[in-house]
């Protein structure tokens, strides 16, 4: 118990606030975090599905966001990459066994699988898959072309000299009320009058 009291005292001394005030701020932070998760996050994620659907129709992976002619940032539809994967486990396991790369459970060792797939190449004329290190054909492996949407979208703020200036551009426009008409349907995102500010 004495340790708890000592810890509380140290916390008060380091912040200059009594523990009850720190607790109140902590509770407010939790409420805001819940609000973020329940109300704000769905708005943040809202462009994802239309962007992915739009990519399927137009193959356009990027959406640049601007306000008043200034770029704020851009969304990018994340796409799968070309890759190789095991197509016939039995054939591949026989191949791995011939190479001495079988675990007790009679499956190819994961490190061997990773190495083989990392060095796999495809002959565009015959479609056969081979090891680029040895030229040997690899049975039981197939080529899976990429370029399909993963279902996720990445947001990137416009940057200048490594600094995310797009965030400042957007927040300044937000404070000027430039987004108010757009946000009528989402009043929880409209700027609020600051506590203590006069309504008159």
ABEGO torsion letter per residue (X at the ends): XAAAAAAAAAAAAAAGBBAAAAAAAAAAAAAAAAAAAAAAAAAAAAAAAAAAAAAAAAGBABBBBBBGGBBAEBBBBBBBBBBBBBABAAAAAAAAAAAGABBAAGBBBAAAAAAAAAABBBBAAAGBBBBAAAGBBBBGBBBBBBGBBAGBBBBBBBBBGGBBAAAAAAAAAAAAGAAAAAAAABAAABBBBBBGBBAX
